Amino acid sequence: MTAATDLGAHPANRQGVTSRRFLSRLEPYFYASPAIVLLVTVMMVPLVVGLTYTVRDIRILNPFSGGYVGFAHFEAVWHDQNFHNALFNTFWWTVTSLFFQFFLGLTLALLLNRTFPGRRIIQSLVFLPWAVPAFLSGLNWAWMFNPVISPCPIGCLRLAF
């Protein structure tokens, strides 16, 4: 028997291998953890603060002056006729816009799936509203960091990088 097989059979060495394997599986999460903590913080802190505002009597200029009122705000909103009108209008707008977007989009996709003269031109015209904003955004960034005609002076670029 060689020394390598003796070490592999030793229980302490197997435990080291399994712990390294476990840590290697966790490694991507260690790298992503700062971003995850930042995202959770940026998303959760305003959510929790907003939820605490719903059960307190908040004054705009002094948000910490109000006391606990419970669900009184929700009760007042529920009995307000304007709220019910706004809720109905929002529901109606959402349902009708989704209906038209889905069926008009499906109809257009099925029509453009068939071959007919000028099909490529029509497909390009349909594709343009989606592609042009991203293209123009890329052109704006290229212009901003152009060393010759940039609105930002060269010294600003050196400081930024």
KEKE-3310 file (N, C-alpha, C; in steps of 0.2 Angstrom, whole numbers, plus 5000, padded with zeros to 4 digits):
npx = (5004:5002:5008:4999:4987:4985:4983:4971:4962:4962:4951:4951:4956:4947:4937:4942:4942:4928:4924:4931:4925:4912:4914:4918:4907:4899:4906:4902:4891:4897:4904:4893:4886:4889:4882:4869:4866:4866:4856:4845:4844:4842:4830:4822:4822:4816:4803:4799:4799:4789:4778:4777:4773:4760:4753:4754:4751:4756:4765:4769:4780:4786:4790:4791:4783:4770:4758:4753:4740:4734:4724:4716:4718:4717:4703:4697:4700:4694:4680:4679:4672:4679:4690:4685:4680:4693:4699:4691:4692:4706:4706:4698:4705:4717:4713:4707:4718:4727:4720:4719:4732:4737:4729:4730:4744:4746:4739:4746:4759:4755:4751:4763:4771:4768:4772:4773:4773:4785:4786:4798:4801:4790:4791:4803:4799:4790:4799:4807:4802:4806:4820:4826:4827:4837:4848:4850:4852:4865:4872:4872:4880:4892:4895:4896:4908:4917:4933:4936:4925:4917:4906:4910:4925:4942:4950:4940:4937:4949:4949:4938:4941)
npy = (4994:5011:5028:5037:5031:5027:5039:5043:5034:5037:5043:5057:5064:5062:5069:5082:5083:5082:5094:5104:5102:5105:5119:5123:5122:5132:5143:5152:5158:5165:5175:5182:5187:5200:5209:5203:5206:5220:5223:5217:5225:5238:5236:5231:5239:5252:5246:5241:5253:5260:5251:5253:5266:5265:5261:5272:5288:5300:5315:5326:5335:5331:5316:5307:5311:5306:5295:5278:5271:5260:5251:5261:5270:5262:5258:5270:5273:5262:5265:5276:5283:5288:5280:5267:5270:5273:5261:5252:5259:5256:5242:5240:5247:5239:5226:5228:5233:5223:5213:5219:5221:5207:5200:5208:5208:5194:5192:5200:5194:5181:5185:5190:5179:5172:5171:5184:5198:5211:5207:5207:5221:5225:5218:5224:5237:5234:5230:5241:5250:5244:5242:5254:5263:5257:5257:5271:5275:5268:5275:5288:5285:5282:5294:5302:5297:5299:5304:5316:5324:5325:5330:5330:5334:5329:5328:5325:5312:5305:5306:5299:5286)
npz = (5000:4996:5002:4999:4997:5010:5017:5011:5016:5029:5042:5047:5036:5026:5031:5030:5016:5013:5020:5013:5000:5003:5007:4994:4987:4993:4990:4978:4984:4994:4987:4981:4992:4997:4988:4989:5002:5001:4991:4998:5009:5003:4998:5008:5020:5016:5014:5026:5034:5027:5030:5044:5044:5040:5051:5059:5065:5055:5053:5040:5041:5053:5055:5065:5075:5077:5084:5088:5078:5073:5063:5058:5047:5036:5038:5036:5023:5017:5018:5010:4996:4984:4984:4981:4968:4962:4963:4956:4943:4941:4941:4929:4919:4919:4916:4903:4896:4896:4890:4877:4873:4874:4864:4852:4851:4849:4837:4828:4829:4824:4811:4806:4805:4794:4776:4766:4753:4757:4770:4778:4780:4787:4799:4803:4806:4816:4825:4828:4838:4850:4849:4846:4858:4866:4858:4856:4869:4871:4861:4867:4879:4873:4867:4879:4885:4875:4871:4863:4859:4871:4883:4896:4903:4900:4911:4921:4917:4920:4933:4937:4933)
capx = (5000:5006:5006:4993:4981:4984:4980:4964:4958:4961:4945:4952:4958:4941:4933:4944:4940:4921:4923:4933:4920:4906:4915:4918:4900:4896:4910:4898:4886:4901:4905:4887:4883:4888:4877:4863:4864:4864:4849:4840:4844:4839:4823:4818:4822:4810:4797:4797:4798:4783:4773:4776:4770:4753:4749:4755:4748:4762:4764:4774:4786:4789:4787:4791:4779:4763:4757:4750:4733:4732:4721:4711:4719:4714:4696:4695:4701:4689:4674:4679:4669:4684:4695:4682:4680:4699:4700:4687:4695:4712:4705:4695:4711:4722:4710:4706:4724:4730:4716:4721:4739:4738:4726:4733:4751:4746:4737:4752:4764:4753:4751:4770:4773:4766:4776:4770:4778:4786:4786:4804:4800:4785:4795:4808:4795:4787:4804:4810:4801:4809:4827:4829:4829:4843:4853:4851:4856:4872:4875:4873:4885:4898:4896:4898:4915:4922:4939:4937:4919:4913:4904:4914:4932:4947:4952:4935:4937:4954:4947:4933:4944)
capy = (5000:5017:5032:5041:5027:5027:5045:5044:5030:5040:5047:5064:5067:5062:5074:5088:5083:5084:5101:5108:5101:5109:5126:5125:5123:5138:5149:5157:5162:5170:5181:5186:5189:5208:5211:5201:5210:5227:5222:5216:5231:5243:5234:5229:5245:5256:5242:5240:5259:5261:5247:5256:5272:5264:5261:5277:5295:5303:5322:5327:5339:5328:5309:5303:5313:5303:5289:5272:5272:5254:5250:5267:5273:5257:5258:5277:5272:5257:5269:5282:5281:5289:5274:5262:5272:5272:5254:5250:5261:5253:5236:5240:5248:5233:5220:5229:5234:5216:5210:5221:5219:5200:5198:5212:5206:5188:5193:5203:5189:5176:5188:5191:5172:5170:5174:5189:5203:5216:5205:5209:5228:5226:5215:5229:5242:5232:5229:5247:5254:5240:5242:5261:5266:5254:5259:5278:5275:5266:5281:5293:5284:5283:5301:5305:5295:5301:5309:5321:5328:5323:5336:5329:5336:5323:5327:5322:5305:5302:5306:5294:5279)
capz = (5000:4996:5007:4997:4999:5018:5019:5009:5020:5036:5043:5048:5030:5023:5034:5027:5009:5013:5022:5007:4995:5006:5006:4987:4985:4996:4987:4974:4988:4998:4983:4980:4998:4998:4983:4991:5008:4999:4988:5003:5013:4999:4997:5014:5024:5014:5015:5034:5036:5024:5034:5050:5043:5039:5057:5064:5063:5052:5051:5035:5043:5058:5054:5071:5081:5077:5088:5085:5077:5071:5056:5057:5041:5032:5039:5033:5016:5014:5018:5005:4989:4979:4984:4977:4961:4959:4963:4950:4937:4940:4938:4923:4915:4919:4912:4896:4892:4896:4884:4870:4872:4872:4858:4847:4850:4846:4830:4824:4828:4819:4804:4804:4805:4787:4771:4761:4751:4762:4777:4782:4781:4792:4805:4805:4808:4822:4830:4829:4845:4855:4848:4846:4864:4869:4853:4857:4875:4869:4858:4873:4883:4869:4867:4885:4886:4869:4873:4859:4859:4877:4888:4902:4902:4900:4918:4924:4915:4923:4941:4938:4933)
cpx = (5004:5004:5000:4987:4980:4981:4973:4960:4957:4955:4946:4953:4951:4936:4935:4942:4933:4920:4925:4928:4914:4908:4916:4911:4897:4900:4906:4894:4890:4902:4899:4884:4883:4883:4870:4861:4863:4857:4844:4839:4840:4832:4819:4817:4816:4803:4795:4796:4791:4777:4772:4772:4762:4749:4751:4752:4754:4760:4770:4780:4790:4786:4787:4787:4772:4763:4754:4743:4730:4730:4716:4712:4716:4706:4693:4695:4695:4682:4674:4677:4675:4689:4691:4681:4687:4701:4697:4690:4702:4711:4703:4701:4716:4719:4709:4713:4728:4727:4718:4728:4740:4735:4729:4740:4751:4744:4742:4757:4761:4753:4759:4774:4772:4771:4771:4775:4778:4786:4792:4804:4795:4788:4800:4804:4792:4793:4808:4809:4804:4817:4830:4831:4836:4849:4855:4854:4863:4875:4877:4879:4892:4900:4899:4906:4919:4927:4939:4931:4915:4911:4908:4922:4936:4949:4947:4935:4943:4953:4942:4936:4950)
cpy = (5006:5022:5036:5037:5027:5033:5046:5039:5033:5044:5054:5067:5067:5067:5081:5089:5085:5091:5105:5108:5105:5117:5128:5126:5130:5144:5154:5161:5167:5176:5185:5189:5197:5211:5209:5205:5217:5227:5222:5222:5237:5242:5234:5235:5250:5252:5242:5247:5261:5257:5250:5263:5271:5263:5266:5284:5299:5310:5323:5330:5335:5321:5305:5306:5310:5297:5284:5273:5265:5254:5256:5270:5268:5257:5265:5276:5267:5261:5275:5280:5283:5283:5268:5264:5271:5265:5251:5252:5258:5246:5235:5242:5242:5228:5222:5230:5227:5213:5212:5220:5212:5199:5202:5210:5199:5188:5195:5198:5183:5179:5188:5184:5170:5174:5178:5194:5209:5214:5207:5217:5229:5223:5220:5235:5240:5231:5235:5250:5250:5241:5249:5264:5263:5256:5267:5279:5273:5272:5287:5292:5284:5290:5304:5303:5296:5306:5315:5326:5327:5330:5335:5330:5329:5322:5324:5314:5302:5302:5300:5287:5279)
cpz = (5000:5001:5005:4998:5007:5020:5017:5013:5027:5037:5044:5041:5026:5025:5031:5020:5009:5015:5016:5001:4997:5005:4999:4984:4987:4993:4983:4979:4993:4994:4982:4986:4999:4994:4986:4997:5006:4996:4994:5008:5010:4998:5003:5019:5022:5015:5022:5036:5034:5028:5041:5049:5042:5045:5062:5061:5061:5050:5046:5037:5049:5058:5060:5077:5082:5081:5084:5084:5074:5064:5055:5050:5036:5032:5035:5026:5013:5014:5013:4998:4984:4979:4980:4970:4958:4959:4957:4943:4936:4938:4931:4918:4914:4915:4905:4893:4892:4890:4878:4868:4870:4865:4852:4845:4847:4839:4826:4824:4823:4812:4801:4803:4798:4782:4767:4759:4756:4769:4781:4784:4787:4799:4807:4809:4815:4828:4832:4836:4851:4855:4849:4853:4867:4864:4855:4864:4875:4866:4863:4877:4879:4868:4873:4887:4880:4871:4869:4859:4865:4880:4894:4900:4903:4908:4922:4923:4919:4931:4942:4937:4936)
residu = (MET:THR:ALA:ALA:THR:ASP:LEU:GLY:ALA:HIS:PRO:ALA:ASN:ARG:GLN:GLY:VAL:THR:SER:ARG:ARG:PHE:LEU:SER:ARG:LEU:GLU:PRO:TYR:PHE:TYR:ALA:SER:PRO:ALA:ILE:VAL:LEU:LEU:VAL:THR:VAL:MET:MET:VAL:PRO:LEU:VAL:VAL:GLY:LEU:THR:TYR:THR:VAL:ARG:ASP:ILE:ARG:ILE:LEU:ASN:PRO:PHE:SER:GLY:GLY:TYR:VAL:GLY:PHE:ALA:HIS:PHE:GLU:ALA:VAL:TRP:HIS:ASP:GLN:ASN:PHE:HIS:ASN:ALA:LEU:PHE:ASN:THR:PHE:TRP:TRP:THR:VAL:THR:SER:LEU:PHE:PHE:GLN:PHE:PHE:LEU:GLY:LEU:THR:LEU:ALA:LEU:LEU:LEU:ASN:ARG:THR:PHE:PRO:GLY:ARG:ARG:ILE:ILE:GLN:SER:LEU:VAL:PHE:LEU:PRO:TRP:ALA:VAL:PRO:ALA:PHE:LEU:SER:GLY:LEU:ASN:TRP:ALA:TRP:MET:PHE:ASN:PRO:VAL:ILE:SER:PRO:CYS:PRO:ILE:GLY:CYS:LEU:ARG:LEU:ALA:PHE)
# end
